[in-house]
Amino acid sequence: MMEEIKYMIKPNWVAWEDILACLHEAHKVNKRKGFTMPGYNMTMEEFKEKLGDGTCFVALDGDKVIGVCTVRFIKSRRWCTWGKRVAYNGLDGILKAYQGTDVFMSLNALRYKSIGESGVRVVEFNTAEHNKVVIKRNVKNGAKIIQYAHMAKGGYHPIVMMRWLDGCPYPDWLCKLMFNISKVVIKLTEIGKKNKGNIEK
């Protein structure tokens, strides 16, 4: 039987190793599907580098880490928010036994409360191209798909999304156009690299 689940900023007594183990376990399902996402085999050094000066939130069932999410504030390099300070959400993971419950929603609500208190009004995040359920859910909740990208480690394509807390200032057609342009650029670049490799062989 589950104890009362608690949501909080990582306290000192929760070990970073337990947080990383939660991410590894949560992303095993991706590995079984044939693709590797960073959360599956991320080292502690990589985790700390990605977190940087950001904040880590945890969901605890008793003393067990069952969910993780993070936010850090960065200077944007996206076409729609270039040079502005945005909140970057990443490094999310919920243990399989707790997926499909309200654990992630509760943990994410704590993260958004922190973002709101910071004064930042734009949130950036991404998910793998194949993750249709997550993409659909975020679009339904007001996010805009703005860019197609390439993740060298794991060889998958993240779909970059933005959520403007005060409403997106750009029309849908422009967001779709910029997304399609970025996808064509990525695909042509990958074809070029592949052809170059074949020629060198």
C-alpha positions, 0 to 999 in steps of 0.5 A: 500500500502506498504511503501519502505521496509528498512533493517538494524541492529536493531536500538535502537528505535525498541522495542524488544517486536515488534521483538518478536511479529513478530516472534510469528506471523510469526510462527503461521502457524507452530502451525496450522500445528500441531507442535510447533517451538520455534519462536511461543511461545518463551518468551523474556527471551528465545529470549535474551538467544538465541541471546546472544551477536549476532546481530539482523537484521530487515526488516521494512515497515514504522515503522512496523517490518515485518521480523527478522533474527539473527546471532551469532558467536559460537565455533562449536561442529559439527563433521565437524567444531569442535572447530572452530568459525562459524556463527550461523544463527537463529531466522528467521521470516517473516510476512505471508503477506510478505512471498513469496516476496524478503523480506527474501532474502534481509534481509538474504543478509544483514546478510551474508554481516555482516558475510563476514565482520567478516572473518568467512567462515562457517555458521551453521543453521537448519530448521525443518525436515518437512520444505522441501522447505527451505531445498531444497532451501538451498542445491541448494544454496550450503549448506550441510546437516550434522546432524539430531538432536532433539529439546526437546521443541516442539518435532521436529527434526531439520536438521542441515546444514552448508555452507562453503563460500569457498566451502565444504572441505568434499565429499558429501558421507561423509556428507550423511553418518554422517547425516544418522549415527546421525539420527539412533542414535537419533531414537534409543535414542528416542526408548530407552527413550520411552521403559524405560518410559513404563517399569517404568509405 
